[in-house]
Amino acid sequence: MKNPHDIILRPVLTEKAYDGMADKRYVFEVAIGANKIEIKQAVEAVFGVKVESVNTLRTLGKIKRQGRYSGRTPEIKKAYVTLKKDSKSIEFFEGMAQ
């Protein structure tokens, strides 16, 4: 199994993510090659919670130009993790969602 800290890169802290925290739904930026099962196992291992479902989405990088040169911003993969009703919430987010 891969290291859980290599799968979960960082939390996504946006207004939409804060609204989901009341329903025990958290958003993380994850590794591009990670699948839903690996993400579920990583969240359970790192935070000690029970995961009900994982939804993922990939966003392509935008094309940015600087004069005649163009390039892309990096593409990312986000995971929307919903915890079970009887699971405890993640302590890392406790003070932020108020």
C-alpha positions in Angstrom: 0.0 0.0 0.0 1.2 3.5 -0.7 1.9 5.9 2.1 -1.3 7.7 3.0 0.4 11.1 3.2 1.5 10.7 -0.5 -2.2 10.2 -1.5 -3.7 13.1 0.5 -1.8 16.2 -0.5 -3.7 19.0 1.2 -7.2 20.1 2.3 -9.3 22.3 0.1 -10.4 25.3 2.2 -13.1 27.1 0.2 -16.6 28.4 1.1 -18.2 25.4 -0.6 -15.9 23.1 1.4 -16.8 24.9 4.7 -20.6 24.4 4.0 -20.1 20.7 3.6 -18.3 20.3 6.9 -21.6 20.5 8.8 -22.7 17.3 6.9 -19.4 15.6 7.6 -18.3 16.1 4.0 -14.6 17.1 3.5 -12.6 18.1 0.4 -9.0 17.1 -0.2 -6.6 17.5 -3.0 -5.2 14.1 -3.8 -2.6 12.5 -6.0 -3.7 12.2 -9.7 -3.1 8.4 -9.8 -5.0 7.6 -6.6 -8.3 5.7 -6.9 -11.4 5.9 -4.6 -10.4 2.8 -2.5 -6.9 4.2 -1.9 -8.3 7.6 -0.9 -10.8 6.0 1.5 -8.1 3.9 3.2 -5.7 6.9 3.4 -8.4 9.1 5.1 -9.3 6.4 7.5 -5.6 5.7 8.4 -4.6 9.4 8.8 -7.6 10.8 10.6 -9.0 7.7 12.3 -12.6 8.1 11.0 -15.1 5.9 9.1 -15.7 6.9 5.5 -19.0 6.3 3.8 -18.3 7.5 0.3 -15.7 9.1 -1.9 -16.4 11.2 -5.0 -13.6 12.4 -7.2 -13.1 14.9 -9.9 -10.2 16.0 -12.1 -9.7 19.6 -13.3 -7.5 20.3 -16.3 -5.0 23.1 -16.0 -5.8 26.4 -17.6 -3.8 27.7 -20.5 -1.8 30.8 -19.4 0.1 33.1 -21.8 3.0 35.4 -21.2 3.6 37.2 -24.4 4.0 34.7 -27.2 4.8 31.8 -24.8 2.0 29.7 -23.5 1.8 26.9 -20.9 -0.6 25.2 -18.6 -1.2 25.4 -14.9 -1.0 22.0 -13.2 -4.1 19.7 -13.2 -5.4 18.6 -9.9 -7.7 15.9 -8.5 -10.1 16.6 -5.7 -11.8 14.1 -3.5 -15.1 14.8 -1.7 -15.1 12.5 1.3 -18.4 11.8 3.2 -18.1 10.3 6.7 -20.6 7.9 8.2 -23.2 9.3 10.6 -21.7 7.5 13.7 -18.1 8.5 12.8 -16.4 11.3 14.7 -15.5 14.5 12.8 -12.0 15.4 11.8 -10.3 17.4 14.5 -8.1 19.3 12.0 -11.2 21.2 10.7 -12.9 21.8 14.1 -12.0 25.4 14.6 -12.3 26.4 10.9 -16.0 25.7 10.2 -17.6 28.0 12.7 
